[in-house]
Amino acid sequence: MKRDGMRWRAFAVAAVVALALAGVGCQKKAEGPALTPKVAPPAIKQAGVLTAAIDPTQPPFAGTVDGQVDGLDVDVAAALAERLGLKLKIVEMPWSDVPAAVAKGAVDVGFAAIPITDAVLANVSVAGSYATDGIGLFGVATSQTAEATASVAPEQAASLVSGARVACQSGSAAQWYLESEYWEGFAITYDTVREAFDALIAGEVDYVACDAFVGAYLSRDYQNVRFVAPLGEATPLGVLVAKDSTDLESAVRDVLDGMAADGTLATIRTKWVGDLPELRALGSSETTGSTQ
């Protein structure tokens, strides 16, 4: 999958991910106490239900194994619905269709790992963010490679990249970044991120540049592969709502702020991307929660 228009969401996954997904988002749960809805129509489409658009082809944000859709986006949506006193209904669709579905009211909220900057361009509102993502540099852990730390700034990471053999997925945001910062043809490209990691393990390249969340998720299949540094600017990912859904936007924002404050978002993040350091958006001290 290539997403040149949305720079941070460029990667091909689907068939290449072989990890078992053990999430809680869509799994059937035992009946619990009756929910008390905090929002109702017309703020939502259906009484007692939060309808969420999710792209099921983007692990670790959302993927399908044995007919079960699961992932970071699913877990966040499930927690959001529960705290709003609603049942969750997932509507599966490609990421590119999510903003339009939200804008016309076909769904209540949209999750597709869409950066807030792109959401604004798509003419929808953002009811807070739930994670911050960007391009990450991954390498094999040796005494010669830099320590994995979020304190390594993009400009410092440039010294690691310069003169190194850096692999990425063809047509990805990582390729765009590398070839804009260096020169056309600088990046060594592969059809998928997994193939780039295979080349890293084989010693054919020095680093892999890719979406940080995807890289952290896939690296669990590779011994000694770890995050080295961020590349470029990280971007908050937003929960989308229609522009006129002010009541729903306010309710979702309050819940996301609460989930950020009590550690729920951090717990979900760790489940899917492990100990990947927090990425910081330019000029921001916060990675999740309110965008205002």
Protein Blocks (a to p, Z undefined) as FASTA:
>chain_A
ZZfklmmlgccekjmpccdcfbfklpccddddddddfbdcfkbmbghiacddddfklcfk
bcceehiacdjklmmmmmmmmmnopacddddddfklmmmmmmnopambdcehiafklmmm
nopacebjfbdcdddddddddfkbccddfklcfklmmmmmnopacdddehiaklmmmmmm
mcghkaccdfbfklmmmmmmnopafbdcddfklmmmmmmmpghiacfbdehjdddddddd
dfklmmlmmmmmmmmmmmmmnommmmmmmmmnojaccdddehiabfghjfZZ
